[in-house]
């Protein structure tokens, strides 16, 4: 029973075509499209998709989002202009285009458009088709055949292929199959699944070129060093590791090798109970992927040559590397100049607009000479929106759109953008920070806490002080001053000169009844500041976007001795 919508025809037995041309779908993606078409106009939750398409097993948000993106890509749809598949934040997805379904010689039209109330159709019922027919085998065979062709091609001419594809890519990486060191070959599937998840997560890093699983797994069991692998595949970095099971514990070791210097850029170890492995597998791979992102950027920054090509992409890369590793106000100023040059030469570079959005977002709260303006928050939001238009599948600028709306006092408009950032890349810590900030702006500090905690878990080694200080503020707004003091002390252990963290700590100490310590903390902040000392009035104007709970922080600062005006 084929379905027709727009220029497309989907036949469960024959697949998807557009104006007669075959459109390839992965098996799971085809299953998802079939289920959406079986239920036009109805919002389908992620839980229902897990039940129907994953046999009731828990599927990560990342796995579901990947399949949704696959459907959209096949249909020429996108997240910004949703013609076929609509995302309903915190509710699920629906197929919104009119659908015609053929029944033998007749065609029955089922429209998902809203009907007038007097002719309203009864709510569509869930389809009973949990596994769309037998086209899975056909597509699986096609996918396997395609993979075989690619592998054969790589074996014949891998060096030439990858030299061409990775040329100019600064963050090219291969993930080797993690070795199962348990001494039990029946456990190989666990290490294989873990490696596959890592490849998937790393593939979401916008600046990275990640060698596919089919190629990486040709190195399974080979006694070959990472430097040789990198040379053969034309990549700069190789991730290798082991996964071992001892009794009821699982230990994961991961190492990132810089092939040019034959040295380790980063390594870490994770240990957890065996029973929790598949429950937290996505979290662990997400942490590794997030940390690798920071380490890859740092390593790439360290090898920047003094002679740099003057083109738009180069300006964008240099500007964003400066932002990612910023140490001073000067870095913001230099990054702003580079990114401005990038968009002047090519206004279609999403990452350049995203970098400019970040600079102006910072400038809206802290003075940056030559950049800060009264409308810096609005400039930041506009730049972030341009970034999403330039590349609707780039997760990073969406969090700046969400935070930008919060910054201008419209947090209710920001949550959808934050959720889009998380949907596109669940392992990007900034998306979760964005949602936390929006919840603060909405006066919901308790709801903000889990997002800040998730951000810390995803990226526990890179600029944690930012997440800790916002976590501390959320605790202050809830009246949990002891927890706030602990979080803010952790933030200041990483960034002792951070002005906001020092002020928030002074407030939390005062609210906790430790007025002498609060005055010391406030004095320390005033001594460190190069700017005009803040007053309660100036802080209220600067921080009111962080929600009505900011008044409790200000009351603590009043007790600590900060002047009204």
N, C-alpha and C positions, 0 to 999 in steps of 0.2 A: 504494500500500500504506500506508494510514493507520496511525499509531501512536496508542495510547491510554495515558495515564498520569494518575492522579488524575482531576481534572475536565476534563482537556484532551484534545483530539484534534488531531493534526498530520498534515495531508495534504500531501505534497510538491507536489501540483498545486493545492491550494486554500488552503493556509496553516494558521494556528493558530486554533482556536476553544476557548472555555471555556464549557461548558454551552450550546453552540449560538451563543454570541456571538463575533463575529470579534475577534481580538486582533492588532493591527497589528505587523508585524516589518519592520525594515529588511532589505534583501536579504542582506547579509553575515551579519546575526544569524540569519536564517532558514537560511542555509547551515550555520552553526555548530550550530544546534539539530538539524538533520537529521543531521549527522555524529555528534553525541553520541548521538542515538537509534539510529543504525546500529551503535553500539558500546557498548551499555549495560554498565555495571559495569567497563569497562576504563579504566585511567588513560591519558589521551591527552596527550602532551607538547606543549609549545609548538612544538617543532621540527616535530612531525607536523602540527599545525594549519597552520603556515606552508606545509608541503609540499602539503597537501590543499586548503586554502582560499585560499591566497595564491599559488598556482601556483609554489611553491618559492621565492618571493621572501622576503627578510627582512622580517618584520613586527615592529614595536617591541612591547615589553611593554605599552606604553600602548594600542596598537591592539588587541591581543588582549584585554586587560583590559576595554576598552570594549565589545567584543562579548560577553564573558562577562556583564558587567553588564546588557547589553541582554537577554540570555536570561533572566537572573534577574528583571529587572524585569517582563518579559512574563509570567513564571510566578508572580509574587508571592513569589519566593524572596528571600533576602538572605544576606549574607556570614556573619552570626552564626548563623542557623538555616537550615542548608543542607538543604532537603528534596529538591531535584532535582539541582542541580549542586554537586558537592563540589570544593573546592580542596585539592590535595595539595602542600604547600609544596615548592618546588624540584623537583617531579616533573610536575605538570600538573593535569588536570581529569578528572572522570568524572561520568556521569549515574547517580545512585544510586537513583532511584525505580523500582519495578517497571514494566515496559513491555510492552504487548500490541501485536502487529503483526498486522494483518488481511491474509490471503491469500485473495482471492476470497470464497468462502462460509465459509471456516474461519478461526479465530483461533488463532494460535500464541502462547503466552505465553512471554516471555523475561524471567525475573526477574533483577534485578541484586543481589538480596539474597543473602547468603552461604548456600550450601547445606551440609547436613551433609557431613562428609568422605566418608562411605560413598556418598553420592549426588552427589559433586562433579561439576559440569559442566566440560568442557574449557575452557581459557581462550578468551575471545572473540577472534576474529581481526579485524584492521583491515578496515574496509569498503573496497570498491573504488570507492565512489561519491565521486569527488573534487569534483564540482560538482552539487549537488542539482537535477537535472532542470530543467524549464522554468518553475518558479514564480518564478525570479529576474526574468524579464521582466515578469511580472504585478505583482510588488511594486515593481519599479523604476518602472513606469508609474504605479502608485498614489502612490509617493513624489513623482514629478515633478508629478503632478496636484495633490497637496496643497501642494507648494512653490509652484506657480503661483498657487493660490488665496491663499496667504499673501502673496505678492509683490503681487498685484493689490490685496489689501486694504490693504497698506502704502502703495502708490502713491496709493490713494484717500484714506486717512486716517491716514498715518503719524504725524503729530504727536499726534493724539488717542490713538492706540493706545499710543505709547511714553511719553507723559506719564503715562498710567495705570499702565503696567507698571513704570516705573522710579521712580515716586514712593516715596520712603523708602529706595531702594537707594543706599547711600553710594559704592559702587564700580562705577558703571555705565560701560561702556566699549565703544567700537566700534573694530574693526580694519579699516582701509581696505586694499584690495588693494595690495600692494607693487608699485611701478612697476618694470617691466623697463627698465633704462636701458642695455641692451647694444647697442641699435640693431638687434636681430635679433628680429623678432616671433615667430619659431619658438621662442624661449626663454620665451615668456609662461607656458607650462605650469609652468615651474620656480618663478616668482614666485607663481603661483596656488597651487601645492601648499604652498609655504612659508607663505603667508597662511592657508590652511586649517588647517595644523598649529598656527599661533599661536592661532587662534580656539579650537581644540580644547583646547590646553594652558591657556589663560586661563580657559576654562569650568570647569576643575577647581578654581579658587580659590573657596573656600566663600563668601566674602563678596561676590563679584563678580557683576554682571549683564552678560553679554556678548551683544552683538547678533549674530544668526545670520549665517552665511556668505551665505545667499541675499539678505539685505538689504544687507550690507556690499558685495557685489559689484555692486549696482546703481549704485555710485559709480565703477566702473571707467571710466577715461578722461575723467572729468568734471573740469573745471578749477574746483574748489570748495575753499575753505579749510576747515580742520579745525573751526574755530569754528562755521561754518554747518552742517556735518554734525552736530555735537553738538547744535545747537539743533533741527534737524529730527528727530533721533532721540531727543531727550530724555535724552542722556547727559552726563556730566561730563568724561569723558576720551576722547581719540581717539589711537589708535596708527597712525602712518603711517611709510612708509619706502620704500627702494629696494633693488633687487637687480641688480647688474651683473656681467657676465662679460667679462673682458678676457684673452684668450689662455687660459691655464691657471689663472687665478685667479678666485675669486668674492668679491665684496665686498657685504656687507649693511649698510645703515644703517637704524637704527630710532630713532624719536622719539616720545615720549609728550607730548601736548599737553593742558594744562589749559584747557578751553574758557572757563571763567569769567574767567580772567586773560589768556587768549590767550598764555600763556607755556609754554616747554618745562619739564616736570617732570624729564625724564630723556632722555638720548640716548646712543647707543653705536654702535660700528662693529665688525663681525666680518669677518675675511678668512681664506680657506682655499683649498686647491687644488680645482680643478674636479672632479677625480676623486673627491674625498672628500665632495662635497656631499650625496649621498643617503645616504652612510654616517653622516654626523654631523648630518644635518638635524634629527633629533629632539633631539640634544644642544643644538644652537644654539637651537632654539625653546624648549627647556626652560630654558636659561639666561636667555633674554629674559623668559620667563614668570615665572621665580623672582625676577629682579631687579624686574620690574614689580610683583610682589606687594608687595615691600618699599616700592617707591616710591609705589604707590597707598595703602598704609596710612599712610605718612608724610604724604602730601599730605592725606589725609582727616583725620589727627590735627591738622594745622595749621589746619584750617578748623572745628574743633569750636566751637560757639557756647557762651557762658557759661550761657545758659538751656537746660537739657536736660530733656526729658520724663522724668518719673519712672516708667518702666515697665521690665519685666524685660529686654527686648531692648536697651534703651538702656544699662542697667547693664552688660549683657554686652559690648556693643560698646566702651563706654568703658574697662571693665576690661582687655579684650584689647588695645586700642590702647596702654594704659599698659604692658602687658607687652611688646608688640612693640617699643616704643621706650624701654624702661626705662633709666634712667641712675643710679638710686640705690636703696638699701634702701627709702626712702620710697615709691618707685613700686610696689614689691612690696606694701607694706602697704596702699596706697590701692587697688591692683588687687584685692587679696584682699577688701577691704571691699565694693567694687562687685560683684564676682563672687558673693560670698556673698549679697548682696542680690538678685541676679538669680535664683539658684536657690531662694531663699526665696519669691520671687514666682511663679516658674515653674520647677519642677524638671525640666522637659523640654527645657531649652536645652542642647544638646550643647556648644556653644562655651564656655558659662559653666563647665560641669564640666571641660572641657579646660583652661581657664585656671587654675582652682583646682588641678588636677592639676600643672600646671607650677609654680605658686607653691610648693606643698608639696614638689615634687621638688627645687627649688632649696634650700628650707629644710631638707631632709634632709642637705645637705652644707655649707651655709653658714648661720650664725646670722642669722635675721630676727626682731628683737624683736617679741614678741606673736604670732608664728606658729610658729616652730620648736618642735617637740616631739619627745620620744624616738621617737614612732611616726609622724613626718612622712612617711617613705617609704611606710608602709602606707596612710596617708591619701591620699597622691598616687595610689597604684595604685587604690584604691577609687574615687576621683573620676574617674580615666581610664576605668575600666570602666563607670561610670555614663554617661560621655560616649558611649562606643561603643554602649551600649544605647539611648540617646536618639536616636542617628542612626548606624546601622551603616554608612552610606556616607560618613561623614565620616572622611577619612584621618588627620587630625591627632591625635586622641586615641590611635590605635593605637600610634603610636611611643612615647607616654608609658606605655602598658600594657607594651610590650616593655622599655623602659628601666626601668620600675617593678619588673618581675620581676627584672631584673639587680640593681637597687638593693637588693632585700631578699635577695639571694643565691640566686636561682633563675633564672639566665640561660637554662637549658635550656627554661624555659616561656615565655621572652620572644621567641624568634626568630620564631614564627609570627605574632605581632602585628606585629613589624617588617616582615615580608614582606607582610602584609595592607596596611600603610600604603603600601608601595612599589607594590603591585599597584593600589591605589585611586588613587594619584597618584605615578607614577614620577618626577615632576619636583620633588617635595617633598624638600628636602635633609634635613629632620629624620628622615625614614624611613630614610635611609642612615646617618645618625649613630646612630640607634637600633641598626641591625644591627651597626655597628662596635663599639658599647659592649657588646652582647651577646657578640660574639666575644671581646672582651677578658675579659669575665666568665667565659667558657668556657676561658680560657687559650689563645686562638688569635689572637695579635696579628698574625700575617702575613695572616690572613684578614680582619682588621679594616681594614687599610690601604686596600684598594681602595674600601671604603665611605666612609671619610673623604675620600679623594681625589675620589670622585664627588660627595659633598656640596659640596666646595669648587668643583668645576666647575659644578655646577648653580646655585649662588648665590655667586658670587665677590666680591660687594660688601657682603654683609650679615652682620655679626657673624662674620667669618671666624676671629677669634681662638679661638672655641670649638672649631671643627673643627681648627685648627692645633695647639692644645694637646693634644687627644686623639690626633691624628696623631703628635705628638712622644712621647706616652706609649707608643703602639704601637711606635714605633722603639726606645725605651728597653728595652721588654720583649723586643725581638728582638736587643738588643745592637748596634744600629746607631746609635751615639751621635752621630756626625757629622750624620746626617740628622735626628736628634732635636733637636740644637742649632739647626740651621737652621730647622726648623719652629717651635720654641719662640721663637726670636728674631722670626720673622714674627708670631707671636701677640702678643708683647709690644710690637711696634711699633704694634699697633692698640690694645692694652689694657695699658699698662705697669704698672698696679697690680693686675693679676690675680694673686691669691695662688697658685693652683695652677700657673700657667705659670711663675712665678718659682721655686717650689720644684722643679718638674720640670727647669727649666734648670740650677739648682744641682746637681741630681743627675746630669744628663747630662754637665755639665762635669767633675764629679769622676770619673765613670766613664770619661771620655775622657782622664783623666790631667792635667787642668788644674785642680789643686786650689786654687790661689790665686784663679783666676777664679770657681771654685765658691763659695769662702767669701765673695767680694764679692757674688755673686748672692744667697746665703742671707742675708747681712747686709742687703741692700737689701729683701728680703721682710720681715724682722723689723722694719725701720724703718718700712715702709709699713703694717704690720698694726695695727689698732686693738684687736685681741683678744689674749687670752693666747697667748704664743708656743707654737707646736705642738711636740710631741715625737714621736719615732719611734713611741712607743706610741699616742699619740692619732691620728697620721696612719694607722697601720695599722688602727685601728678605723674611721676615716672612709672609707678608700679600699680596703679589702679586697674590696669588691664589684666593683672593676675588675680582678679576676683575680689568680691566683697570681704573675703577673709583676710585681705591685706591689712585691714584696720586692726586686727588683733596683733599683728607684727608691729604696727606703728605704736600701739599702746605699750608694748614692751619696750620699744625704743624711748618712749616718753619717760617711762620709769627709769631707764638707764641714763637719762639726762640729756637726750637730744632735744634741741630747741624747737619750738613750734614753727618759727619763721625767721 
